[in-house]
């Protein structure tokens, strides 16, 4: 976390994160236009933010776009803030941002585990329930198969979708339709991509939630930082995350 604190210590880098919070998926040129600084200076600040995991990048043709990654900030919250916070504090820390249509949200995290154990934690219903609000997932995890998300406190499925691409233990691509309320049902179907990359004795996990309409209901994607923090906690310690939000439906 030293790199995160170092990155956040500079006011210019905090302003860059604010700009991505306001409008996600910007190029260095677009970001630089808002600062009285050379393009080289902006690139240097963005590189430090990327090294700290606070910004992730994706190529779109010849452009390199920058996205805010709230997971490291969520981990800081879970380590030092949540134990003192009231139940509503987790809701106040939700990060919202917008893209030009359609919306795309990208989340990254490093977990000290193997690709095989990480894949198991994603696809095993019992393990999944330990870090995703008590929800279970039923599927045979084959390409083209269906999945359903359930919770013991709900009488009907909370979500459903199709496993488009299943490549264990590297990549899982799914469609997702939320069913827990009329407001999220109206959002239709989005797509979730899990990508696992081994790095030494750890794994680099990237979750991309895209094909969301512009201004989509943040219930669809707002829980990802807490889910991934819970996944990391479970795999590295064998314990459940105990922030108020993570226990909301458990």
N, C-alpha and C positions, 0 to 999 in steps of 0.2 A: 504493500500500500504506500510505500515511500514515494513511488513515482506518481501516484494519484495526488498526494498532498503537494508534491513539488509542482505538478501541473496546475493545480488549483490556486497555488500561491500567487500567481502572476495575474494582475487585473486584466491584461489584454486577452489572456487565454480564457479567463472567466467570461469576458464579453463575447469571445468566439463561441463558447458553449451556449451563451444566451441567444446568439443569432441562430444557432442550429436548433435550439429549443423553440424559437419563434418560427423558423422555416427549415425543416430537415432536408437533407439531400442537396447541399449547395456545393458548387465548385470553389476552388481556392480564389479564382478570379472574382466570383460573385461576392465572396466573403471579404476579399481585399478591398473592394470598392467602398466598403463601409468604414474603413480605417485609414488614417493618415500614416501609412507604413508601406515600405516597398513590398513587392511580391515575394521576394526572398525572405523578408522578415515574417510575413504571414505563413509562408511554407514551413519555416522553422518552428513557429508556435504550433502549427497543426501537426507536425511530426512528433513533438513532445506529447501532445494530447493523444495521438494515435499510439505512441509507445506506452502510455499509461492506461490504454484501453478505454479512454473516455470518448474517443472518436473512432469509427470504423469507416473504411472506404470501399467503394465499389466502382468499377469501370462501366460507363455507359457510352459506348462508342469511343470517341477520342477524349471524352471528359472523365475526370476523376471526381466523383461526388463524395461528400463527407456527411456522415450520419452520427447523431448523438447516441452514445451507448450508455444508458443509465445504470447498468449492472454494478460497476465499481462503486458508485455512489450509494446504491442500495446495500452493498456489503458493508460500507462504513456505517450506514444507519443501523444495520443489524448488529454490528459489533459494539458500538458505543452509545447509540441513541435509544434503540427500542426497549432496552431493559428498564429505562426510566420513563418511558412514554406512556401516555394514556392510549386506550384502544383506537381513538380516532387519529393518532399521529401517523400511522402507516398510510392512511388515506390521503393525508396532506402532502405526503412525499411523492405521490404519483407524478410521473413526468409525462407531459402531453406535448406533442409536436405534430406539425402538418407537412405534407408533401403536395406538390401538384398532383392531380389525379392520375393514376390511382395511388393510394398511400402505401408505403412500405416501411416497416419497422425492423431494425436489425439489432440483435443482442448478442454479445460475446462474453465468454467467461472461460477461465482456465481452471481445471479440476485435476487434482492429483489422483488419478485412477487410470485404468487401462481402457482401451476402446471397447473391449468385450463387456466389462462391467458397466460402463456408461450406457452402452446399447441395451443391456439388460434392465438398467434402471429406467430407461425410457419406455421400454415395451412390456415390462412385467407389471401387471395391474396392481399387485400388492405393494410393490416398491413405489410405484407412481403415486399411490394414495398417500404415502408418507410425506410427500413434499408438494403435492398439488391440491391443497385444500380438502384432502380426504376423498378426492374423486378417483374412481376406478375406470379402467379402459378395457373393453372386451373386443378382441380381434384375433385373427390367426396370423396377422402381420405378413401377408403375402401380397404381391402386386395386384392391384385391382380389388382387394378385399375391403370390406366395410369395417368401421369401428364405431363404438358408441361410448359415451362418457356418462357414468352414473354416479350417484351419491346416495348413501343410505338415508339421508334426510329428504330426498326428493322421490316423488312417486313415478316420475317419468324421466327419460334420458335428458341430460343437460346439454348434450352435444352429439353430433354425428358427422361422419365424413368418409372419405375413400383414401386408401393407401395407394397413391399413384406410383411411387418409386420406393422400393425396399431393397437396400444394399447394405446388409449388416457386415461389419459394425461401423460403417462409414457415413451413410446418407439415408434419410427417410423424408419423403415428400408426401404431404397429406393435404386434402381439402378439409375444410372445417366449417360447419354451420352450428352456431350457438342456438340453444333451445331453451335456456333457462328463463326467458322473459320475452314478451311480445316485442319490446324495443330492440332486442338483439336479434330476434328471429327476422325482423324486417331488414337487417343488414345483409342477408343472403350469405353466400359462400365465399370464404377467403382461403388462402393457402399458407401452410406452415412447412418450412424446410429445416430439418435438423442436419447439421454437417459436423462430423467428428474428425479431428486431425490430431494424430499422436505427436506430442512434443516432449521428447525425453521420457521422464517418468510420469508425465501428465498428459492431459488432452485439452485441446483447444476446441470448445464447442461454440458453434455459431447457430443461432436460431433466427431465421428470417420469416417474418409474418407479413405477407404482401397480398396483393389483389384485394385490398381494402378500399372502399370508396373514400373519396375526399371528405374529411370531417366525420369519419366513421365513429361510432360509439366507442369510447375508450375502455369500456368493459371488455371488449374483444382482445385488447393487447396490453392493457394497463397492468395486468398481473404478472407479466413475464419476469420482471426483475426479482420479484419475491419467489416465484417458482424456481428460477435458476439458482437463486441463493439457497433455497431449500434443498435442491438437488446436490449442490456442492457440499452443503453441510452434512447431508446423509452419507454421501460417498466417502467423504474424508474423515468423518467422526462417528458414523453410525447413529447419530442423534437427529431428532426432528428439530426443525426451526420453530422457535416458540414466540415469534413476533405476533402481536394481536391479529394482524391480517392473515397470517399463515394458518391460524387456528380458527378462522372465521366459520368454516363449514366442516371442520374435521370432527 
